[in-house]
Amino acid sequence: MSDGPTYGFDTLQIHAGARPDPATGARQTPIYQSTAYVFRDADHAAALFNLQEVGYIYSRLTNPTVAVLQERLATLEGGVGAVCCSSGHAAQIMALFPLMGPGKNVVASTRLYGGTVTQFSQTIKRFGWSAKFVDFDDLDALRDAIDDDTRAVFCESVANPGGYVTDVRAVADVADAAGLPLIVDNTSATPYLCQPISQGATLVVHSTTKYLTGNGTVTGGCIVDSGKFDWSASDKFPSLSAPEPAYHGLKFHETFGILAFTFHGIAIGLRDLGMTMNPQAAHYTLMGIETLSLRMQRHVENAVKVATWLEDDPRVDYVTYAGLPSSPYADRAKRCYPKGTGGLFTVALKGGYDACVKFVDSLEIFSHVANLGDTRSLVIHSASTTHRQLTPEQQQAAGAGPNVVRISIGIEDADDLIRDLDQALAKACG
């Protein structure tokens, strides 16, 4: 697309990054199922390997199908570049990799997906990194948690599973004052409902597996770079500001400017970690994104209707959906997420753990799976599955207590979903 007009979201989600195939004229982005790419000559090969020219070398690093997806996601999020990888968890490690080092820490919200809590509290210790978990509603606690060894601040825009909404701008102001990048997981909101970069985020990560693909077919992840952070303002980020031995002393920020993080993610991150997205996954995700705005509108519409019905049901203790007027985050949601807060929330049943298990087993339209963001409505009891490895205190902080069921509302007929929930509640709670 030309750089002239400013296009709307609905246009960009279809066209950004995509061009007719120069060889065949194919309008849909082809799946370039190729491991390697032929160099024009020896000089061309040397220029690519020296990062003096942009092009394709080997599909662990770059692939034409994946490149279209990266450009589209960067465009939709308002970033300058993006790096796609094999999963959302891979995207989180890839985002931290250039920033962290042994003895360094990330300050993270307590309201995170259980797998992220485990990754941050346990797995990253093997790299010599650590995480501090803080309630991001308490900005003073966030400031106090940041120390000389902190290298990033991390949160989710709309948290999984509880649907808690973060005031990204307020958190970004704290990170900026400390000279630190803010990383925002925007999986649950998608760039249609929230664009964290416009609210001050440095990096945005996604599990493209979820709403972006939207059809439950492939896993994937992405890191979008805002291009706005000054990596050379301090000596905290030597991977980006100091000479890189693997490239004869090249300084990524000095050489690539606003694209420093993006180039590092490909030239170092994908090269050495190998968390590559395959081209077929990129193809499915590109097709999914073409209808993102339409699906998100329906997800929100259905979620409001279903959550309102559940909140009024006497068998339900509470519903956490921020799109409800009764939510403690209703005002924040209207201010920060004017198009809605997505299709994800939790429901607490008065019957407790046993009722939750029976409820999940009794549903017919809802699929019992460890996923979210599908066109189909999905359900899971987080305490016994996705958040099982957490302590009871961590489960409660994440909004995944034993009496809580996570619901991902799809785009089916909302009345059908309500009837299914009603019959399952009758079986579970009497």
C-alpha positions as CSV (number, residue, x, y, z in Angstrom):
1,M,0.0,0.0,0.0
2,S,1.2,3.6,-0.7
3,D,2.3,5.9,2.1
4,G,-0.1,8.6,1.0
5,P,-3.6,8.3,2.6
6,T,-4.2,7.3,6.2
7,Y,-6.3,4.1,6.0
8,G,-8.8,2.9,8.6
9,F,-8.4,-0.2,10.7
10,D,-10.8,-2.3,8.6
11,T,-8.8,-1.6,5.5
12,L,-5.4,-2.1,7.1
13,Q,-6.4,-5.5,8.6
14,I,-6.9,-6.8,5.0
15,H,-4.2,-4.9,3.0
16,A,-1.3,-3.9,5.2
17,G,1.9,-5.7,4.2
18,A,0.3,-7.6,1.4
19,R,1.0,-7.1,-2.3
20,P,0.2,-9.3,-5.4
21,D,2.8,-12.0,-5.8
22,P,5.3,-10.6,-8.4
23,A,5.8,-13.9,-10.0
24,T,2.2,-15.1,-10.5
25,G,0.0,-12.1,-9.6
26,A,-1.7,-14.2,-6.9
27,R,-3.8,-11.8,-4.7
28,Q,-3.7,-13.8,-1.5
29,T,-0.3,-14.0,0.2
30,P,1.3,-17.3,-0.9
31,I,2.7,-19.8,1.6
32,Y,6.4,-19.7,0.8
33,Q,7.2,-23.2,2.0
34,S,10.9,-22.9,1.5
35,T,13.8,-23.5,3.9
36,A,16.4,-21.3,2.1
37,Y,16.7,-18.7,-0.6
38,V,19.1,-18.4,-3.5
39,F,21.6,-15.5,-3.4
40,R,22.2,-13.4,-6.5
41,D,25.9,-13.8,-6.0
42,A,28.6,-14.0,-3.3
43,D,28.5,-10.2,-2.6
44,H,24.7,-10.4,-2.1
45,A,25.1,-13.2,0.4
46,A,27.8,-11.4,2.3
47,A,25.7,-8.2,2.5
48,L,22.8,-10.2,3.9
49,F,24.9,-11.9,6.5
50,N,26.5,-8.6,7.5
51,L,23.1,-7.0,7.9
52,Q,24.0,-4.5,5.2
53,E,21.0,-5.5,3.1
54,V,17.6,-6.7,4.0
55,G,16.4,-9.9,2.4
56,Y,15.9,-13.6,2.8
57,I,18.6,-16.1,3.9
58,Y,17.0,-19.0,5.8
59,S,13.5,-19.4,7.1
60,R,14.6,-19.7,10.8
61,L,15.3,-15.9,10.4
62,T,13.0,-14.6,7.7
63,N,10.3,-15.9,5.4
64,P,8.2,-13.9,2.9
65,T,4.8,-15.1,4.3
66,V,5.8,-14.4,7.8
67,A,7.2,-11.0,6.7
68,V,3.7,-10.0,5.5
69,L,2.2,-10.9,8.9
70,Q,4.9,-8.9,10.7
71,E,4.3,-5.8,8.7
72,R,0.5,-6.1,9.1
73,L,0.7,-6.5,12.9
74,A,3.2,-3.7,13.2
75,T,0.8,-1.5,11.2
76,L,-2.3,-2.4,13.2
77,E,-0.4,-1.8,16.5
78,G,1.1,1.4,15.4
79,G,4.7,0.1,15.6
80,V,7.7,0.4,13.4
81,G,8.5,-3.3,13.1
82,A,7.6,-6.8,14.4
83,V,9.1,-10.2,14.9
84,C,6.9,-13.3,14.7
85,C,7.7,-16.5,16.4
86,S,6.4,-19.9,17.4
87,S,4.0,-19.1,20.3
88,G,2.9,-16.4,22.7
89,H,5.3,-17.8,25.4
90,A,8.1,-17.6,22.8
91,A,7.2,-14.0,22.2
92,Q,7.6,-13.2,25.9
93,I,11.1,-14.7,26.1
94,M,12.0,-13.0,22.8
95,A,10.9,-9.7,24.2
96,L,12.9,-10.0,27.3
97,F,16.0,-11.6,25.7
98,P,17.7,-8.4,24.5
99,L,16.9,-6.5,27.8
100,M,17.8,-8.9,30.5
101,G,21.0,-10.5,31.9
102,P,22.0,-12.5,34.9
103,G,20.9,-10.9,38.1
104,K,18.4,-8.6,36.3
105,N,14.7,-8.5,37.0
106,V,11.4,-7.7,35.4
107,V,8.5,-6.1,37.4
108,A,5.3,-7.8,36.4
109,S,1.6,-7.4,37.2
110,T,0.0,-10.0,39.5
111,R,-2.8,-10.2,37.1
112,L,-1.3,-12.4,34.4
113,Y,-2.1,-15.7,32.6
114,G,-1.0,-18.6,34.8
115,G,1.5,-19.9,32.3
116,T,3.1,-16.5,32.3
117,V,3.3,-16.4,36.1
118,T,5.0,-19.8,36.0
119,Q,7.4,-18.7,33.2
120,F,8.4,-15.6,35.1
121,S,8.5,-17.1,38.6
122,Q,10.2,-20.3,37.7
123,T,11.6,-20.8,34.2
124,I,13.4,-17.5,33.7
125,K,15.5,-18.3,36.8
126,R,17.4,-20.7,34.6
127,F,18.7,-17.7,32.7
128,G,19.6,-15.9,35.9
129,W,16.7,-13.6,35.6
130,S,14.0,-12.9,38.2
131,A,10.5,-11.3,38.4
132,K,8.8,-9.2,41.0
133,F,5.0,-9.4,41.0
134,V,3.1,-6.2,41.9
135,D,-0.6,-5.1,41.9
136,F,-0.5,-2.6,39.1
137,D,-3.5,-0.7,40.6
138,D,-1.0,0.4,43.2
139,L,1.3,2.7,41.3
140,D,3.4,3.5,44.4
141,A,4.0,-0.2,44.9
142,L,5.1,-0.5,41.3
143,R,7.5,2.4,41.7
144,D,8.9,0.9,44.9
145,A,9.5,-2.5,43.2
146,I,11.7,-1.0,40.5
147,D,15.4,-1.1,41.4
148,D,18.8,-0.7,39.8
149,D,18.6,-4.2,38.3
150,T,15.1,-3.8,36.8
151,R,15.2,-4.0,33.0
152,A,11.5,-4.1,32.1
153,V,7.9,-3.7,33.3
154,F,5.3,-6.2,32.1
155,C,1.5,-6.4,32.1
156,E,-1.5,-7.5,30.1
157,S,-3.9,-5.0,28.6
158,V,-6.9,-7.1,29.4
159,A,-5.8,-9.8,31.7
160,N,-6.4,-13.6,31.2
161,P,-8.4,-15.0,32.9
162,G,-10.3,-12.4,34.9
163,G,-10.8,-9.7,32.3
164,Y,-9.1,-7.1,34.5
165,V,-8.2,-4.0,32.5
166,T,-4.9,-2.2,32.9
167,D,-4.5,1.5,32.8
168,V,-1.6,1.3,30.3
169,R,-0.9,5.0,30.2
170,A,-0.5,5.2,34.0
171,V,1.8,2.2,34.1
172,A,3.8,3.6,31.1
173,D,4.3,6.9,32.9
174,V,5.9,5.0,35.8
175,A,8.1,3.0,33.5
176,D,9.2,6.1,31.6
177,A,10.1,7.9,34.8
178,A,12.4,5.0,35.6
179,G,13.9,4.8,32.1
180,L,12.5,1.4,31.5
181,P,10.6,-0.2,28.6
182,L,7.0,-1.3,29.2
183,I,6.0,-4.6,27.6
184,V,2.2,-5.1,27.2
185,D,0.6,-8.4,26.3
186,N,-2.3,-7.4,24.1
187,T,-3.5,-10.9,23.3
188,S,-7.0,-10.6,24.9
189,A,-7.8,-7.1,23.6
190,T,-6.1,-7.2,20.2
191,P,-5.2,-3.9,18.4
192,Y,-8.8,-3.4,17.5
193,L,-9.8,-2.8,21.2
194,C,-6.5,-1.4,22.5
195,Q,-3.3,-0.1,21.0
196,P,-0.8,0.0,23.9
197,I,1.9,1.8,21.9
198,S,-0.4,4.8,21.6
199,Q,-0.7,4.7,25.4
200,G,3.0,4.7,26.0
201,A,4.0,1.0,25.7
202,T,7.5,0.2,24.3
203,L,6.8,-3.3,23.1
204,V,3.6,-5.3,22.5
205,V,3.5,-9.0,22.6
206,H,0.8,-11.4,21.3
207,S,-0.2,-14.9,21.3
208,T,-1.4,-14.8,17.7
209,T,-2.9,-18.2,18.4
210,K,-5.9,-16.5,20.0
211,Y,-8.1,-13.7,18.6
212,L,-5.7,-12.7,15.8
213,T,-6.0,-16.1,14.1
214,G,-9.4,-16.6,15.6
215,N,-10.1,-20.1,14.4
216,G,-8.1,-22.4,16.7
217,T,-5.9,-23.8,14.0
218,V,-2.2,-22.8,14.6
219,T,0.0,-21.4,17.4
220,G,2.1,-18.3,17.0
221,G,3.5,-15.3,18.7
222,C,4.6,-11.8,17.9
223,I,6.6,-8.9,19.3
224,V,5.8,-5.4,18.0
225,D,8.4,-2.7,18.5
226,S,7.2,0.9,19.0
227,G,10.5,2.3,17.9
228,K,10.2,5.0,20.5
229,F,12.6,3.9,23.2
230,D,16.1,5.3,23.5
231,W,18.2,2.2,24.0
232,S,21.3,4.2,24.3
233,A,20.1,6.6,27.0
234,S,21.8,4.5,29.6
235,D,24.1,1.5,29.9
236,K,21.2,-0.8,30.9
237,F,20.7,-2.4,27.5
238,P,24.1,-3.3,26.1
239,S,22.6,-5.9,23.7
240,L,21.2,-2.9,21.8
241,S,23.6,-0.1,22.5
242,A,27.0,-1.7,22.9
243,P,29.1,-3.4,20.2
244,E,27.8,-6.9,19.2
245,P,30.8,-9.4,18.9
246,A,28.8,-11.7,16.6
247,Y,28.6,-8.8,14.0
248,H,32.1,-7.4,14.2
249,G,31.2,-4.8,16.8
250,L,28.1,-3.5,15.1
251,K,25.9,-1.4,17.5
252,F,22.2,-2.2,16.8
253,H,20.8,1.1,18.1
254,E,23.4,3.2,16.4
255,T,23.1,1.3,13.1
256,F,19.4,0.7,12.9
257,G,17.9,3.5,14.9
258,I,14.2,3.0,15.6
259,L,14.3,-0.5,14.2
260,A,17.1,-1.7,16.5
261,F,14.9,-4.0,18.6
262,T,13.3,-5.5,15.5
263,F,16.6,-6.2,13.8
264,H,18.1,-7.7,17.0
265,G,15.0,-9.9,17.4
266,I,15.7,-11.4,14.0
267,A,19.5,-11.3,13.7
268,I,20.1,-12.5,17.3
269,G,16.9,-13.7,18.8
270,L,15.6,-16.0,16.0
271,R,19.1,-16.9,14.9
272,D,20.1,-18.2,18.4
273,L,16.8,-19.1,20.1
274,G,15.2,-20.6,17.0
275,M,11.6,-19.9,18.0
276,T,10.5,-19.6,14.4
277,M,6.9,-19.2,13.1
278,N,6.2,-21.5,10.2
279,P,4.8,-20.0,7.0
280,Q,1.6,-22.0,7.1
281,A,0.8,-20.6,10.5
282,A,1.5,-17.1,9.3
283,H,-0.9,-17.7,6.4
284,Y,-3.7,-18.9,8.6
285,T,-3.2,-15.9,10.9
286,L,-3.2,-13.5,8.0
287,M,-6.6,-14.9,6.9
288,G,-7.9,-14.6,10.4
289,I,-6.8,-11.0,10.8
290,E,-8.8,-10.0,7.7
291,T,-12.0,-10.3,9.8
292,L,-10.6,-9.2,13.2
293,S,-12.7,-6.1,13.6
294,L,-15.9,-7.9,12.7
295,R,-15.2,-10.8,15.0
296,M,-14.2,-8.5,17.9
297,Q,-17.4,-6.5,17.6
298,R,-19.4,-9.7,17.9
299,H,-17.3,-11.1,20.7
300,V,-17.9,-7.9,22.7
301,E,-21.6,-7.8,21.9
302,N,-22.1,-11.4,22.9
303,A,-20.0,-11.0,26.0
304,V,-22.0,-8.1,27.3
305,K,-25.3,-10.0,26.8
306,V,-24.1,-13.2,28.4
307,A,-22.2,-11.6,31.3
308,T,-25.3,-9.5,32.1
309,W,-27.5,-12.6,32.2
310,L,-25.0,-14.5,34.4
311,E,-24.6,-11.7,36.8
312,D,-28.4,-11.7,37.4
313,D,-28.5,-15.5,38.0
314,P,-28.9,-16.5,41.7
315,R,-26.6,-19.5,41.2
316,V,-23.7,-17.2,40.3
317,D,-21.6,-15.4,43.0
318,Y,-20.0,-12.8,40.7
319,V,-18.9,-12.1,37.2
320,T,-15.6,-10.3,36.5
321,Y,-16.4,-8.8,33.1
322,A,-15.1,-5.1,32.9
323,G,-17.8,-4.4,30.4
324,L,-20.5,-4.6,33.1
325,P,-21.6,-1.3,34.8
326,S,-21.1,-3.1,38.1
327,S,-17.4,-3.8,37.5
328,P,-15.0,-1.8,39.7
329,Y,-13.1,-1.2,36.4
330,A,-16.1,0.1,34.4
331,D,-15.0,3.7,34.3
332,R,-11.4,2.7,33.4
333,A,-12.8,0.4,30.7
334,K,-14.9,3.2,29.1
335,R,-11.9,5.6,29.2
336,C,-9.2,3.2,28.0
337,Y,-11.1,0.6,26.0
338,P,-14.0,2.5,24.4
339,K,-14.8,-0.2,21.9
340,G,-15.2,-2.8,24.6
341,T,-13.1,-5.2,26.7
342,G,-13.2,-8.3,24.6
343,G,-14.9,-11.6,25.1
344,L,-13.0,-13.1,28.1
345,F,-14.2,-13.1,31.7
346,T,-14.6,-15.4,34.7
347,V,-17.7,-16.5,36.6
348,A,-17.7,-17.6,40.3
349,L,-20.3,-20.3,41.2
350,K,-21.8,-20.5,44.6
351,G,-21.4,-24.2,44.5
352,G,-17.6,-23.9,44.7
353,Y,-15.0,-26.2,43.1
354,D,-17.3,-29.2,42.6
355,A,-20.0,-27.2,41.0
356,C,-17.4,-25.6,38.6
357,V,-16.2,-29.1,37.5
358,K,-19.8,-30.3,36.9
359,F,-20.7,-27.1,35.2
360,V,-17.9,-27.4,32.7
361,D,-18.7,-31.1,32.0
362,S,-22.4,-30.3,31.4
363,L,-22.0,-27.6,28.7
364,E,-22.8,-28.6,25.2
365,I,-22.1,-25.7,22.9
366,F,-19.1,-24.5,24.8
367,S,-15.9,-26.4,24.2
368,H,-13.8,-27.5,27.2
369,V,-10.3,-26.5,25.9
370,A,-7.2,-24.8,27.1
371,N,-7.5,-21.9,24.6
372,L,-9.3,-18.6,24.2
373,G,-10.2,-16.2,21.4
374,D,-11.8,-18.7,19.1
375,T,-14.9,-18.1,17.1
376,R,-16.3,-20.9,19.2
377,S,-17.2,-20.3,22.8
378,L,-14.8,-22.0,25.2
379,V,-14.7,-22.8,28.9
380,I,-12.1,-24.0,31.4
381,H,-11.8,-24.4,35.1
382,S,-8.4,-22.6,35.5
383,A,-7.6,-23.7,39.1
384,S,-7.5,-27.3,38.1
385,T,-5.9,-26.8,34.7
386,T,-4.1,-23.7,33.3
387,H,-3.4,-22.3,36.8
388,R,-2.9,-25.6,38.6
389,Q,0.8,-25.1,39.2
390,L,0.3,-21.8,41.1
391,T,-0.1,-21.5,44.8
392,P,-3.6,-20.7,46.2
393,E,-2.5,-17.1,46.8
394,Q,-1.3,-16.8,43.2
395,Q,-4.5,-18.3,41.9
396,Q,-6.6,-15.8,43.8
397,A,-4.4,-12.9,42.7
398,A,-4.7,-14.0,39.0
399,G,-8.5,-14.3,39.4
400,A,-8.5,-18.1,39.1
401,G,-9.7,-19.3,42.5
402,P,-11.2,-22.8,42.9
403,N,-14.8,-21.5,42.6
404,V,-14.1,-19.7,39.3
405,V,-14.6,-20.7,35.7
406,R,-13.0,-18.9,32.7
407,I,-15.3,-18.2,29.8
408,S,-14.3,-17.1,26.3
409,I,-17.4,-16.0,24.5
410,G,-17.4,-16.8,20.8
411,I,-19.5,-15.4,17.9
412,E,-22.4,-17.8,18.0
413,D,-26.0,-16.8,18.7
414,A,-25.9,-15.3,22.2
415,D,-29.4,-16.7,23.1
416,D,-28.1,-20.2,22.3
417,L,-25.1,-19.6,24.6
418,I,-27.4,-18.5,27.4
419,R,-29.6,-21.5,27.1
420,D,-26.5,-23.8,27.3
421,L,-25.2,-22.0,30.3
422,D,-28.6,-22.2,32.0
423,Q,-28.9,-26.0,31.6
424,A,-25.4,-26.5,32.8
425,L,-25.9,-24.4,35.9
426,A,-29.1,-26.4,36.6
427,K,-27.1,-29.6,36.6
428,A,-24.2,-28.1,38.6
429,C,-26.0,-26.1,41.2
430,G,-29.5,-27.4,41.3
